[in-house]
């Protein structure tokens, strides 16, 4: 059987995406007696805990390794690290700065590779988001899912998932931080529909779920002052949520900064799903791990 990697949500068909979500709660123990290498160039709270526990729940043994311990392309090449770890583990999962690193891993790996986050995509977050949304609003087909803020790796993976499932992805992004026309066309080709505007109020109009993310991600600290100015009008407030569907929910992948990308009233309010969403990172991780193991 050929090795199946999970680097992007768009690596999956709509049927496979549905299968991964189903495996999240019907997974068995495909990792019994096996190890999973977890490489973290970028530190994380949710990703580390959710992945380690998911591996254990599938019967395996997780081995957490910090980026400086392997020194990808510094101490050893990405390819050498991958080939060695493939002899110890059933799966290699990596949280990296450069998406090219997970692509290079997949190109030479003898075992499945899972992208735990890169500068291009965050498939595990998208899986958790879809699981959470469907738990609350049912099928995403024909539903409007809004994204307010930077069109980043999290937005890209969410958009891929929404489109694969036949939803409407509504982007509200400032100029120079938005999706290109080519990117919009790529998303639509997956099966859904996509709109984009520079007006956050228009983006969330009638939306069933409103998503956002921090304005300043890890590695963007030098852009802090510029980004705070550019994104100042894109805070998700109660007033902005009032433009969405009356029963709309709010989601944020965290870590969150109350008073910047979201107000405390929305983040901690009755329409917020952020804690449930965070907990479902473990749910989604189980599905991803089981899938690449041939579940």
N, C-alpha and C positions, 0 to 999 in steps of 0.2 A: 504494500500500500504506500502511496506517495506521501511525503511529509506535508502536513498542512500547517502553515504559519498564520498568525493573525497580527498584521502590522497596521491595517486600516480597516474601518468598517466596510469600505467599498471593495475589500477583498472578498466579501461575502455576497451571495445572491440574496434576494428577499427570503427565499425558502430557508437558506442556511442561517440567516439572521434570526428567523423565527425558531429554528432548531436550537441555536445557542441560547436563546431566552428560555426555551423549554427545559434545556439541560441544567439551567440555573437551579431548578427545584427538583429535577429528576436525573441525578447524575451518577449515582452509585459510587464505587471506590476505585476508579481506574488508575489511581496513583499508588495503590497498595504496595508498600515496600520500595517505592521509588523516590528519588530526589528531584527537587526543582530548584534551579539556580536563579536567584533574584538579585540582579545587578542594579544598583542605584547610583548613577552619576549625579542625579538630582535627589535630594532627600525628600521624604514624604511621610505624612502621618497616615492618611487614609489608605494610600496605596500599599504601604508596607503591611499594616495590620490586616487589611482585607485580603491581600494575596497570601500572607502567611497562614491565616486561619482557613482560607479556602483550600489551600494545599492539604492542610491537616484533615479537613472535612472530607476530602477525596482520598484519604488514606496515605498521603505522601509526607515527605520530610522537606520543609523549605530551608534553604541556606541563603541567608541575607549577606550580601557583600557590598561594601561601599565602593564608590567609584575609584577612590585613590588606592584601594587594595589591588585592583587589577590594572589601573592606569591605561585605559583604552587608547591606543595609538600614541602612548607616551612610554609606558613601561613595557607593554606588549601590543602587538597589532590586534585590531578587532578580530581578524581571522584566526590568529593563534589562540586567543582567549576562547573563542567560540568552539574551535575544534577540540581543545582540551576539556572544556566543561561538558561537551556533548558525550564524552566518555564516562562522565560521572552521573549525569542527570537525564531524566526523561524529557524535561522541558527547560528551555532557557528563556527567562523573562527579563527585559531590560527597560529601565527608565533613564532616558538619555537626553542630551541637549540636541544632538544632530540626528535627524531622521535617517540620514545615510548610514549611520552606525547599525541600526536594526536591519536595514536593507542588506548591508554587507554580512551581517550575522546570518540572515536567512539564506544568503547565496552559498554559504559554505557549511551550514550546520547539518549534522546528522540527526538532529532532533528538532521538534517544533520550536519556533521562536514566537514569543508574544511581546508586543510593544506595550509597555506599561505607561508610556508617555514619551513623545518626542516633540520637536518644534513644529512638526507638520500635523500630527494627529494624536488623539487620546481615545482610542477605541473602548477601553474599559469604562471610561466615564460615560460614553455614549450608551453603552449597554445598560449601565445602571440607571441612566436617565430614562431610557425607553421603558425599562421594567417598572420604574416608579410611575411614569405617566400612564402606562396602560393599566396599572393597578388602580389608578384614580379616575381616569376618563375613558377607559376602554380602548378599542382600536384607534390608532392614529390616522387611519385612512380618512381623508377629507377634513381632518382637524388642523387648525392653525397653531403652529408652534413658533413663538416669536423669540428672537435673539436681539438683545440690546447691548451695544458696545463694540468692542474690538472683534473683528473677524479673525479669530485666532485658531489654534489647534483644537480647542474644545468645541468651538462653533463649527468647524469643518466636520468633525466626526459626528456631531449631533445632526448636522444638515444631511450627511450621508444616510444616517439611520432613518431620519424622518422621511426622506425621499424614497428610500427603499421600501418603506411601509405605506407609501401612498399619501403622505401628509403634505401640508402646505407649510413651507419654511419661510418665515417673514423676518428679514434682516433689517435692523435699524442701526446703521454704522456711520460714523463720521467719515468725511472725505479723507482719503489716504489710509484709512484703517478698515476699508470695506473689501468685499469680494470682487474680483475682476469679472468682466463679462464672460471670459472663458471659464472661470470657476463656477459662475452661476449656471452656465450651460452644462458643465460637467455634472453638477448636482441634479439638475432637472433630468438629465439622461438616465439617472438611476430609477426614475419612476414617479417622482412627486412633482410638485411645482414650487418655484422659488420667486420671491419678490424682494426688492431691496430699496431702501429709502434712507435719506439722511435725517429724517424726522422720526424720532423715537415714538411720538404719539401716533403717527400713522402706522408704524411698524406693529404696534401692539393692538391696533384696532380690532376688536372682536376675537382676539387670540384666546385659546383655551389654556395655554401655559405660556408664561413669560420667563425666559432665562437671561441671566447675565453672568459676568465673571469679573474678576479683579481687573482694574485698568493697568496695573503694573505687575507683570509676572516675573518669576525668578529669572534673573539675567537682564532685566530691563530697568534696573534701578537708576541708571544714568539718565533715563528718559522721563523720570518721575515728574519733574515740573512741567515739561511739555505735555505729557499725557494728561495730567490733571486739568490743564487748561483746555485741551481738545475735548476731553470727555465730560467736562463740567455739566453740560446740558443732558447727559445721558444717564443720570442717576435714576434708578427705579424707585419711585416714590408711590405713596398711596394715590396721588393724583394721576400718575401714569397708569397704575393698575386699574384705575377707574375707566380707562379707555378700552380695556380688555373685556372679554366675556364676563358677565356678573359672577359666574362660578369659577373664574380662572384661578389657577394656582401659580405660585412663584417658585423658581428653582435657581440654585447657585451651586457650582461644583465645589466651592470653598478652597482655600481660606477666603473669608469675606472681610470687607472693610466697611463697616457701618458708617454712613455719612459720606462715602465716596460713591461706589457703584450702586449701592442700595441703602435705603434709609433703614434705621433700626425698626421702625414701625412695620415695614414690609418683611424684613428679614426674620423678625421674631413674631410676626403676626399670624393669625389663624389660617391664612392662605399659603403660608410658607411650607414647602415640602423638603427643605434643605437637610434636615436631620435624617428623615426617612431615606432621602436620596443618597446621603452619605453611607447609611447602613447597607443600602443595596449595592454598594461597591463590592461587598463580599459576595452577595448573591450573584452579581454579574461575573465576578472572578471565577466562581464555581463553573458557570456555564462555559466561559472561555477555555478554562483548563480542560474540562471534559471534552469539549469540541475538538481541540487539537490532538487529544488522545484518541480520537476516533469514536467518541460517544454517540 
